[in-house]
């Protein structure tokens, strides 16, 4: 069951937009608990993930990181694609 607010997220999979495969990516970044996302720079996490894996990741991964960080900082649960325009503006 997905959390409706950050305090309800006891596992990474309870964060909206995060599934089992994405949990593996978060673990590669050293993130094992939802609270560890608060205060993180999602763009930096995205770039670090690409460096760790040695491959380019779809930009939707960055959007998902943005959504997860925002949620854990008190934002509403919204689909990852709500962050696409913001990501494009930041990375242009």
C-alpha positions in Angstrom: 0.0 0.0 0.0 1.3 3.4 -1.0 1.7 6.1 1.6 -0.5 9.2 1.4 2.1 11.3 3.4 5.8 11.0 4.1 5.3 9.9 7.7 3.4 6.8 6.5 6.3 5.6 4.3 8.0 2.9 6.3 9.6 1.2 3.3 10.9 2.6 0.0 8.1 0.7 -1.9 5.5 2.7 0.0 6.7 5.9 -1.6 4.4 6.7 -4.6 6.0 5.9 -8.0 8.6 3.5 -6.4 8.5 -0.1 -7.2 10.8 -3.1 -6.7 13.1 -2.3 -9.6 13.5 1.3 -8.5 14.3 0.2 -4.9 17.3 -1.5 -6.3 18.5 1.7 -7.9 17.9 3.6 -4.6 19.9 0.9 -2.8 22.8 1.5 -5.3 22.7 5.1 -4.2 23.0 4.1 -0.5 19.3 4.8 0.2 17.6 2.1 2.2 15.0 4.1 4.1 12.4 6.6 2.8 13.6 9.3 5.2 17.0 9.3 3.6 15.5 11.0 0.5 14.5 14.2 2.3 17.0 17.0 1.6 18.7 15.1 -1.3 19.3 16.7 -4.7 17.4 14.5 -7.2 19.5 15.7 -10.1 22.7 14.8 -8.3 21.2 11.4 -7.4 20.3 10.8 -11.1 23.9 11.7 -12.2 25.4 9.5 -9.5 23.2 6.6 -10.5 24.5 6.9 -14.1 28.1 7.0 -12.8 27.6 4.0 -10.6 26.0 1.9 -13.3 28.1 3.2 -16.1 25.1 3.7 -18.3 22.6 6.4 -19.3 19.2 6.2 -17.7 15.9 7.3 -19.1 15.1 10.8 -18.0 11.9 9.5 -16.3 14.3 8.0 -13.7 15.2 11.6 -12.8 11.5 12.6 -12.7 10.8 9.7 -10.4 13.6 10.8 -8.1 12.2 14.3 -8.1 8.8 13.0 -7.2 10.2 10.8 -4.4 12.3 13.5 -2.9 9.4 16.0 -3.1 7.0 13.5 -1.4 9.5 12.7 1.4 9.9 16.5 2.0 6.1 16.8 2.5 4.8 17.1 -1.0 1.6 15.5 -2.2 1.7 12.1 -3.9 1.6 12.9 -7.6 2.7 10.9 -10.7 6.3 11.1 -11.6 5.5 12.7 -15.0 4.3 15.8 -13.1 8.0 16.6 -12.7 9.0 16.2 -16.4 8.6 19.9 -17.3 10.5 21.0 -14.2 13.3 18.5 -15.0 13.5 19.8 -18.6 13.7 23.4 -17.4 16.5 22.5 -14.9 18.5 20.5 -17.4 18.1 22.7 -20.5 
